Amino acid sequence: MSVSQRPPIPSLIPESAPFTPEQRTWLNGLFAGLFGLSESVTPVSSVGAKRVTTVEGLSPTSSHALQLAWIAEQVPQCGYCQSGQLMSASALLAKKADPTDADIDAAMSGNICRCGTYQRIRRAIHRAARA
């Protein structure tokens, strides 16, 4: 069975839960991963010929400015959200080289950190922007 033929995994978050659609999608992906289900937030078949960069693609030696800033600011705690946080931060810095706190908050609003390291994330993004 190919990826495009695989039946969708049912939602693990009830529609009545107090989350935005983006948060519900993210949580469903998180829980699917935790419970060993195979699902991606963005199906590969929907990407087409577009270029896709994963967190591993930022730098094969972990020397990307964001990766170094993440370490310097001690952002990672449990690690569940780190790929999404790093890729959202990377997309932000690609669009805006010197983001304000408001820019960062807006760009990162779709990512939930259960450990609450939002201030560290913000500092790391500013650090990477200065690098």
LINKAQUI-V165514 format. One record per residue. N is the residue number from 1. SS is DSSP state (alpha for helix, beta for strand, coil for the rest). PHI is phi in radians with two decimals (NA if undefined). OMEGA is omega in whole degrees, 0 to 359 (* if undefined). Layout:
# LINKAQUI-V165514
n:N ss:SS phi:PHI omega:OMEGA
n:N ss:SS phi:PHI omega:OMEGA
This chain:
# LINKAQUI-V165514
n:1 ss:coil phi:NA omega:179
n:2 ss:coil phi:-1.43 omega:180
n:3 ss:alpha phi:-1.01 omega:183
n:4 ss:alpha phi:-1.23 omega:181
n:5 ss:alpha phi:-1.63 omega:183
n:6 ss:coil phi:-1.10 omega:178
n:7 ss:coil phi:-1.17 omega:181
n:8 ss:coil phi:-1.19 omega:175
n:9 ss:coil phi:-1.36 omega:181
n:10 ss:coil phi:-1.13 omega:180
n:11 ss:coil phi:-1.09 omega:178
n:12 ss:coil phi:-1.66 omega:181
n:13 ss:coil phi:-1.91 omega:181
n:14 ss:coil phi:-1.11 omega:179
n:15 ss:coil phi:-1.03 omega:182
n:16 ss:coil phi:-1.37 omega:179
n:17 ss:coil phi:-1.16 omega:186
n:18 ss:coil phi:-1.40 omega:179
n:19 ss:coil phi:-2.21 omega:174
n:20 ss:coil phi:-1.27 omega:176
n:21 ss:alpha phi:-1.00 omega:179
n:22 ss:alpha phi:-1.14 omega:179
n:23 ss:alpha phi:-1.14 omega:180
n:24 ss:alpha phi:-1.10 omega:178
n:25 ss:alpha phi:-1.10 omega:180
n:26 ss:alpha phi:-1.08 omega:180
n:27 ss:alpha phi:-1.10 omega:177
n:28 ss:alpha phi:-1.06 omega:178
n:29 ss:alpha phi:-1.13 omega:178
n:30 ss:alpha phi:-1.08 omega:182
n:31 ss:alpha phi:-1.14 omega:177
n:32 ss:alpha phi:-1.06 omega:178
n:33 ss:alpha phi:-1.17 omega:180
n:34 ss:alpha phi:-1.11 omega:183
n:35 ss:coil phi:-1.66 omega:175
n:36 ss:coil phi:1.35 omega:177
n:37 ss:coil phi:-1.50 omega:182
n:38 ss:coil phi:-1.81 omega:179
n:39 ss:coil phi:-2.69 omega:176
n:40 ss:coil phi:-2.12 omega:178
n:41 ss:coil phi:-1.12 omega:178
n:42 ss:coil phi:-2.01 omega:179
n:43 ss:coil phi:-1.08 omega:180
n:44 ss:alpha phi:-0.99 omega:182
n:45 ss:alpha phi:-1.12 omega:181
n:46 ss:alpha phi:-1.46 omega:184
n:47 ss:coil phi:-1.36 omega:181
n:48 ss:coil phi:1.17 omega:183
n:49 ss:coil phi:-1.63 omega:181
n:50 ss:coil phi:-1.19 omega:178
n:51 ss:coil phi:-1.34 omega:178
n:52 ss:coil phi:-2.10 omega:176
n:53 ss:coil phi:-2.03 omega:176
n:54 ss:coil phi:-1.72 omega:180
n:55 ss:alpha phi:-1.05 omega:177
n:56 ss:alpha phi:-1.18 omega:180
n:57 ss:alpha phi:-1.39 omega:177
n:58 ss:coil phi:-1.08 omega:177
n:59 ss:coil phi:-2.89 omega:179
n:60 ss:coil phi:-1.18 omega:180
n:61 ss:coil phi:-1.90 omega:181
n:62 ss:coil phi:1.01 omega:182
n:63 ss:coil phi:-1.88 omega:177
n:64 ss:coil phi:-1.14 omega:182
n:65 ss:alpha phi:-0.94 omega:179
n:66 ss:alpha phi:-1.18 omega:179
n:67 ss:alpha phi:-1.08 omega:179
n:68 ss:alpha phi:-1.17 omega:178
n:69 ss:alpha phi:-1.16 omega:179
n:70 ss:alpha phi:-1.04 omega:180
n:71 ss:alpha phi:-1.22 omega:182
n:72 ss:alpha phi:-1.06 omega:181
n:73 ss:coil phi:-1.57 omega:180
n:74 ss:coil phi:0.93 omega:182
n:75 ss:coil phi:-1.17 omega:187
n:76 ss:coil phi:-1.12 omega:172
n:77 ss:coil phi:-2.07 omega:179
n:78 ss:coil phi:-1.46 omega:175
n:79 ss:coil phi:1.70 omega:184
n:80 ss:coil phi:-1.03 omega:186
n:81 ss:coil phi:-1.69 omega:191
n:82 ss:alpha phi:-1.06 omega:180
n:83 ss:alpha phi:-1.06 omega:180
n:84 ss:alpha phi:-1.13 omega:179
n:85 ss:alpha phi:-1.12 omega:181
n:86 ss:alpha phi:-1.10 omega:182
n:87 ss:alpha phi:-1.24 omega:175
n:88 ss:alpha phi:-1.15 omega:178
n:89 ss:alpha phi:-1.13 omega:178
n:90 ss:alpha phi:-1.09 omega:179
n:91 ss:alpha phi:-1.10 omega:178
n:92 ss:alpha phi:-1.07 omega:183
n:93 ss:alpha phi:-1.17 omega:176
n:94 ss:alpha phi:-1.21 omega:180
n:95 ss:alpha phi:-1.58 omega:185
n:96 ss:coil phi:-2.45 omega:187
n:97 ss:coil phi:-1.18 omega:182
n:98 ss:coil phi:-2.29 omega:185
n:99 ss:coil phi:-1.27 omega:174
n:100 ss:coil phi:-1.45 omega:175
n:101 ss:alpha phi:-1.03 omega:179
n:102 ss:alpha phi:-1.13 omega:177
n:103 ss:alpha phi:-1.05 omega:181
n:104 ss:alpha phi:-1.11 omega:180
n:105 ss:alpha phi:-1.03 omega:180
n:106 ss:alpha phi:-1.16 omega:183
n:107 ss:alpha phi:-1.19 omega:185
n:108 ss:alpha phi:-1.69 omega:187
n:109 ss:coil phi:-1.11 omega:179
n:110 ss:coil phi:-1.46 omega:182
n:111 ss:coil phi:-1.88 omega:180
n:112 ss:coil phi:-1.88 omega:177
n:113 ss:coil phi:-1.93 omega:183
n:114 ss:coil phi:-1.23 omega:178
n:115 ss:coil phi:-1.57 omega:176
n:116 ss:coil phi:1.27 omega:182
n:117 ss:coil phi:-1.59 omega:185
n:118 ss:alpha phi:-1.01 omega:179
n:119 ss:alpha phi:-1.17 omega:177
n:120 ss:alpha phi:-1.16 omega:178
n:121 ss:alpha phi:-1.06 omega:180
n:122 ss:alpha phi:-1.07 omega:178
n:123 ss:alpha phi:-1.07 omega:180
n:124 ss:alpha phi:-1.12 omega:178
n:125 ss:alpha phi:-1.12 omega:177
n:126 ss:alpha phi:-1.09 omega:180
n:127 ss:alpha phi:-1.08 omega:180
n:128 ss:alpha phi:-1.13 omega:179
n:129 ss:alpha phi:-1.14 omega:179
n:130 ss:alpha phi:-1.38 omega:185
n:131 ss:coil phi:-1.24 omega:*
